[in-house]
Amino acid sequence: MKRPILLGILLLLSLFSCKNNNKPSDNLPRLTIQKTTGKEGLFIKNFELESIVPIETKNDFIISTIKKVIYDHDNIIILDDKSSIFVIDSGTGKAKFTIDRKGQGPGESRLILDITLDTRSKNIIALNDYKKIIFFSPEGEFLYQESVKTDFENIVFDKGKVILYLQGEGYGTRPYFIDIYNIQDKTWTREGSETKVDFMFRPYGRQMVNSRQIWFAPPLGYQFGKITDNKPEFLYSLQTERTMTQELIELSLSDHAAFFRKANAEKIIYGTSSIRETDNFLIFKTNILKFLIMEKNTLTVFEESSYDANLGIPWAEYFPHDGDDNRIMFIIQPDQWLNRIKNENIPPHLQTLFNSVQLADDNNPVLIFYKEKQIP
């Protein structure tokens, strides 16, 4: 009688192991990177400047380094590296309000790690370093908070659920599973593999982006994919000339400065990030290559400088925002805008748009949005 029971237990364990084995496969399509040729790159050929949003600057509305941007119709929501949440008008950049609740009480944080937006209720959701997810009303009032099981770095909202990604543990992380919080019934589930990766660095950008789909890219990995129906699935693997070695991984833990010197000098890619999807393209970056564009139908990847002669800013900083809007966003610093190379032969509607931007040296950044062209 014991034998069937034992076999049943082994079968259950094998099923559980399969369910949680969501690490990348060796059989994924491998993407090779090509250089754009000619004066007009693939991005400028297929995208057009749509809007410019200079963020209003006031004494109580000064943004430091941007960590997260959410675009939601009338509002743009921004998290900066000083753990303040700014809400601005998406059309004018005018300040609406700030959430800045420092402390240890209900609704307060020492550090906000990430934010997301409940697209149904429009509540703003913050993940803090006290292992709490905090819910604020669309007007910024504290509503309630829930405890998180362990430390995570990233959150997104999807279909009534909050998805938490990149559990931290010491110098490493566990990038192959997600925890899912159901807002309605307040239950937790987990999907994926708990395999640990001993690597602590992240490129400037985002490891998880809620674009047309939820895209994620593990640290110290060349594979990336999407989260569909609360399940992580890897889709692509980036082919690189130089990859990380165990020696370099150990160096990254023992001597940060030496690691970065060697990685930068030898142009060693240690992971992808910042994935945005539009109708026909994926845009992403690596720690070395700052702007990559992939044709979805051919799986062809091009490295580009993202230079727009009309705009006249050669080093525009691509930064991914959350929002299913077919847009690609760049962050422009005030000095870049003031010192841009002015083109006298730009279309009149763009000149009107440029003339509407009034900046001083100490203003907040400018957000610039491109949208994929609608080709008949």
N, C-alpha and C positions, 0 to 999 in steps of 0.2 A: 504493500500500500504506500510505502514511502517513496518508491521510485517515481510514480506519476507526479507526486507533489514536487519532488526535486526537479523533474523535467519542466514542470510548469514555472517554477521559480527561475530556472535558467532562461526559459523563453522570455519571461517578463524582463529579466535583466538585459537580455540581448535587444529587446525592443526599446528599452530605455536608453541603451547605449547608442542605438541607431538614431533615435530622436535627438540626442544631444551631440551628435557628431557632425556639427555644421562648420567644420574647418574647411579652408579652401582646397579644391581638388587640383591635381596636377594636369587635368584634362581641360582646363578652362581655355578659351580663346586667348592667345598671347598677342598683345598689342605692341607693335613697334612704332617708334617715334621718328617722324620725318621732319625735315626743315621746310618751312614755307618758302617757295620760290616766287620771284617777281615782286613788284612794288605793292600790290594789293594782296593782303593775306586772306585766308579763308574766313576769318571772323568778320573783317570789314566788308567783305564781299557779301556776306549773308546776314549781317546785323546792322541796324541803323540806330543812331542816337535818338532816344525817345524823350527823356526828361532829365532835368538837373534839379536837385533838391539841396540847396544850401541850408544847413542846419542852423537855426537861429541861435545866437549867442547872447546870454544874459548872465548876470552875476551868479544866479542860482541855477544856471543851465549851461555848464561847461563840461564838455565831453572829453575824456582822456582817450586812451587807446581803445578802439572798438573791438569787442569780443563776439558780439552776435547782433544780427539785424534780422527783423521779421517784417515783411511787407504784407499789409492786410488792408487793401482798398483805401480807406480814408486815413489810416494810421500807419506810421512806421515806428516800430518799437526797437530800442537799442539798449544793449547791455555793454557797459564799459568795464575796464579792468579795475576800477575802484568800486565795483559792485553797486553802481547806481543804474536804475532802469529809467530811460528817457522815452517819452511818447511824443511824437511830433506829427504834424499834419503832412500827409504824404504828397500833397500837391505843392505846398508853399514852404515846408520846412519849419513853420512856426511852432514854438514850444507849446505843448498842452499841459503836461505835468511830469513830475519826477517821482519815482518810488525809491526812497533812500532810508531804509529802516535799519539802522545799525544797533546791535545789542544782542541780548540773549533771551528776550521775552518772546511771546507768541507773535509770529509774523516778522521777527527780526533775524538778522544774520550778521555774522562776522565777515563772511565772504559768500557772494553769490557765484556759483560755478557756471550756471547756464539758465536760460529761460526758454519758454515755449508759449504758444497761444492756443487756447481752446477755441477752435474756429466756430463752434456752435454757440457757446455762451459768451465768447469774446473775453473770458477771464484770462488774465496773465498768470502763468505758472512759473515759479522760480525754484531751482534746486540749490540748496545752500550747503555749507560745510558742517552743519549740525545734523546731517542725515535727515533733512526735512524737505518735502516738496510743499511750497507755500502757494496758496491760491489768493489772487487779488482780483477785485472786480474790474470791469472795463474802465472805471474811473480811478483805479489805483488804491481802493480801500481794501484792507486786509479782511479776508473771509474766513479761512480756516487753513490748517496744515495737517499733513500726514507724515508719519515716520517712514524712512527708507531703511531697508535691511542692512545695507552696507554702502561704502563710498562709491559714487559714480561721478563721471565728468560731464556727460551729455544727456539732454532730454529732448524729446519731440512729442507732439500730440498727434494722434491718428485714430479717428473713428471712435471717440469716446474713451480712449486709453492714453496713458502717459507711458512712453517707452524710454527706459533708462539704458544708457550704453557706456561702455568703457569703465568697468569696475577697477578701481585702483587698489594696489596692494604693495606697499613698500615702494621700491624703484620700478616695479612692473605693473602690468595690468592684465585683465582677462578679456580680450577683445572679441571673443567668438560667441558670446551669449548676450542676451538682453533680458532685463526684468520688465514686466508689463503690469501697470497698475490700472485697474478698471475703475473709472471715476464713479460709475453708477452704483455698483455693488461693493466697492471698496475691497476687491480681492486682488491677490498677486499671483502671477504665473511667471515661469522662466522658460526660455527657449535657447538652445544652442549648447556649445561645449565650454567647459570651464578651464580649458587649457590656458596656462599662464605664459605671458611673454615678458621677459626681463629687459625692458627698454623704457626710458622715462621721457624722451623728448617728443614734442609735437611741432609740426610746422605751423606757421602763422596761417590761420584759416579755420576750417572745421573738419572734424573727423566724421561727423554725421550731419547731413543736410536734408531738410524736408522740402524737396523740390517737387517735381511732378510725381515722383515717388520718393521714398525715404532711402537715401543713398548713404552707405557707410564704407569706411576704409580703415582697417586696423593699423595701428602703429607698427613699424618694423615689418611691413608686408607690402607686396606688390600687387596683391589681389584686392578687388573691391566689388561691391555688389549692392543689393537692395534688400529692404525689409518689407515683405509682402504678407498680409494677414498675420502679422506678429511673428514671422519666421525669417531669420537672416538667410540670404542666399547669395553666394558668390557668382559673379557673371564673367569677369574679365581678369586677366593677369598682365601686368605691364612688363614688357621685355626691356631690360637695362643692360648697358655694357659692363658696369661695375656694380656689384651687390655687396651687402654687408657681410662681413666675416665674423666668426666667433671672437677673434682677436679685437676687432673694432667694437663689438658689443661690450666686451669686458672693459675696453678703454673708455667707452661712454659712461660706464658706472664709476670708474676710478679717477678719471681726469677729464672733466667736461671740456675744458678749453682745448686740450690736445686733440680730443675727438673732433671738435668742430673745425679745427685747423686742418686736420687730415681729410675730413669729409668734404670740406669746401675746396681744398686744393686739388683733390682727386675727383671732384664732382661725383661723389657717391650718393646715390639716391637711397634713402632709407624709408620711403613710403609715399603714398599718394594721399590727397585730401581735397576738400572743398569742391565736391562734385555738384554741378548744376545741370539739369536736363531741360532742353527745349524740344520743339517738335522734331527736329532732325539732328540735333547735336548734343554731345556731352562736353561740358567745360570742366576742367579740373587742373590741379597743379601738383608739384612735388616739392620737396625741400630745396631742390636745385633749379628745376624748371618751373617758372612762375605762371605760365599760361599755356595750357594744352587744350586743343579742340579736337574732338573726335566726330567723324561722320558716322551716324548710327547705322546707316544702311551698308556701308563698306567696311566699318571697323578700322578706318584709317585715322591715325593720330598725327596732328601737326603741332610743332612747337612754334609759338608766335610771340611777338613783342607787344601785341595789343595796342599798337600805335595808330592813332586816328589823326590824319593830317588836318581835318576840320577842327578837331578839338585842340590840337597843338600841344599836347602833354605827352611826352614820349614814355614816361615811366608810371603810367596810371596803375594803381594797385587793385588787381582783381580780388574781390572778397565775396564769398557766396552768401546769399540771404535766403531765409526760409520763405517760401511762397510759391504757389503754382500759378505763375504769371508770365511764363515764356520770356522772362527778362534775365539779363546778366548785369551785375552791379560792380562798379569800381568806386573806391574811396579816394578822393582827391584832397590833399592838404591845401590850406589857404595859400601858402607860398608857391605851390605848384600852379595854382590857378592864376595868381597874379603875375607869374613869370612865364606863362605859356606863350608859345610862338603863335602869333595871330595871323590867320590866313585871310586875305582880302577877297578871296573868291569862293567863299562858302555860300550855301543856299540862304536866301533871305530869312526863312523860318528859323534856321539855326542861329543866325546872327541876332534875331530878336530874342531867342532863348538865352544866348550868351550875355546880351546886354542887360537882361533882367537880374543877373547875378551880381550882387554888390557885397564885396568882402573887404575885410581888413586883415592884417597879418595875424592877429590873435584871435580870429574867429574859429568856430567849430569847423570840422571837415565838411566837404561837399560830397553828396552821393550822386553818382551819375549812372543812369540806367540805359542800357541798350536792349532792343527787342528784335527778335528774329523777323526778317522781312517776310511778308506774305507774297510768295511768288505764284502767279496764276498758273 
